[in-house]
Amino acid sequence: MTDKKTIYDKIWESHVVSTNDDGTTILYIDRHLVHEVTSPQAFEGLRISGRKVRRPEFTLATADHNVPTSDRDKGIADPDSKLQVETLEQNAKENDITYLPMSDKRQGIVHIVGPEQGFTQPGMTIVCGDSHTSTHGAFGALAWGIGTSEVEHTLATQTLIQTKAKNMCINITGKAIEGVTAKDIVLAIIRKIGTAGGTGYVIEYTGEAIRNLSMEGRMTVCNMSIEAGARAGLISPDETTWEYLKGRPLAPSGKEYDDAVEYWKSLATDDGAHYDEIVEVNADEIIPQITWGTSPEDVVSIDGFVPDPKNEKNLDKKKSIERALDYMGLEPNTPVSEIKVDKVFIGSCTNGRIEDLRAVSKIAKGRKVAGTVHAMIVPGSGLVKEQAEKEGLDKIFIEAGFDWRDPGCSMCLAMNADKLQPQERCASTSNRNFEGRQGRGGRTHLMSPQMAAAAAIKGKLTDFRDL
Amino acid sequence: MEKFNKLSGHAIPLRITNVDTDMIIPKQFLKTIKRTGLGEFLFYELKLDQDGNEISSFALNQDQYKGASILIAGKNFGCGSSREHAPWSIADYGIKCIIAPSYADIFYNNCFKNGILPIILDEETVSKLQDTAENTLNFNIDLEKQNITYVENNEQKEISFDIDPAKKNCLLEGLDDIALTLNKSVEIGNFEGSQEKETPWLYGNKLT
């Protein structure tokens, strides 16, 4: 055994409370994010069994999936959505948990709010009843999505019973080409390893192209670890990480900040640490990526073509290509740059941060959304919205014909009123292109914010660098 | 939690790979604040067309599979969203065992919290079992013995499977995880005490 450790090994070891007789581990959970969809049954469970929340101060709640992204002063129209949000508010109140309501400008998508508030910090274990909890791995935190039973377990005990996963390193060598974003990098990774490639692993992203990313970009990459099958993805923290955290409401300050930075420095993976699997991706071979099908692994470059099932020898794969083509209403061998879109969705926990909106504004400035397209921009949080408006980005968007909305998960999963109609085709910056994900019969193409903005303007998928 | 030991029943073959939890239960049914009554929405958009008519080619709509308690699925079953509504709807429908070549991690884990046994077998065996299931045979699942038995063409067949001993025990005993962990409250308190000394910035901050 080597004494060299990966960041995953280090965080794991520093959170072991005890080891059970059956070999499982009770792992301490430092922070817990809660939203309205996956928590009501957990709170109900606590009530039924007469249990209390162990550490309410380590838990942060906000409503994001069901909230409307327009006309908020009218409240939530759908009675079920309304009840779910009210239930969260009530549960938070009863259990002394901080809750950010729709009226609070800090409200937003949990995975955007956590980092913004400094709730997310390096070295922590963080969970949430939401698979995109992997986002927080961008800070060098071990963060993963859990089911509602585990939400209840975390609330009651501030721990989870876990079995350690394997270590995978995805090394992105070289520099990204100008205009190639974190989204393109992560789509290229999923294209390479597939949606089950990371199953059973925690992924650590390394390499020059990762180091060069901002915190926002790193969050985009870690966010989609789950689309590569891994429950968690993380990046060893560095200068970029502590600079981002400085001055955030829940981040340490003064001497504690300096002490924390010293501790955070010790988290990085040791040279020579063992990985069970290493994957190399060359950044300089990646150009803008888009999905053509109904799985996040159905990725092609923007200069590519819709695949032909005839060329697929694996019968299962061939069948799934045929199914996806049928659902997506696409013909084999069509150049993807000829695919017309009806809707554009810019937002989500993958790409709803200020950096994403700035990138979109550069494309939108002085241009117009195509007459055939409805394009919405949904900031990830109230603070992202406020910042964008401070910078005048909202004016650029509105001038160009984009629909500028209030924060929430919105059409990433269409639990609120924002959804695709059957057969409508959408260029989306979100994370899942599953059948029906954005509305029954809706057809989703995943891409970067720049690419989605360009699709809005051209009315079809297009390489934004050609605009 | 409900115990799982033995199960005997028909199986439904579902020949789709990468079945995601959005497919298992679409988002419009996640607005509930209860965990019961979700069975009727299982595979809702595969089961019913946009006008609400049954899609006859979908296995769950076929008479021969009515009342089946086993699902034989494709690889990477349960990928995507962490929604526990997926296993809730499966269990409520009456399916207590899934057989597939592989599962997504979160879904796999969620099954054990809901008395569902997810069995992993190689792709070829799963494919053969799907064929067998079409003949509406009775499958016997024995978790204690870790085997699946059935009679095909007057011949007794047996397939054994592997499972993590801790997870097996959890299903056999129907354990309440939370109660077990709460027995370790002293250890958890000790952990918090030493963590607070080493990384004090993790303690004391709260949003107002």
Interface residues (C-beta under 8 A of the other chain):
Chain A: V17 S18 N20 D22 G23 T24 I26 Y28 D30 V37 T38 P40 Q41 E44 S49 R51 R54 E57 L60 H65 N66 D78 D80 S81 L83 Q84 T87 T98 L100 R106 Q117 F119 Q121 G123 M124 G129 D130 S131 G145 I146 G147 T148 S149 E150 E152 H153 A156 T157 Q158 T159 I161 T163 A165 T195 A196 T199 G200 I226 G229 A230 R231 P249 L250 P252 E256 Y257 D259 A260 Y263 S295 D316 K319 S320 R323 L413 A414 M415 P422 R432 F434 E435 G436 R437 R440 G441
Chain B: R15 I16 T17 N18 D20 D22 M23 P26 K27 Q28 L30 K31 T32 I33 K34 R35 E45 Q50 G74 K75 N76 C79 G80 S81 S82 R83 E84 P87 S102 Y103 A104 D105 I106 N109 N110 K113 N114 D164 P165 A166 N169 D177 I178 T181 L182 K184 S185 E187 I188 F191 E192 Q195 T199 P200 W201 L202 N205 K206 L207 T208
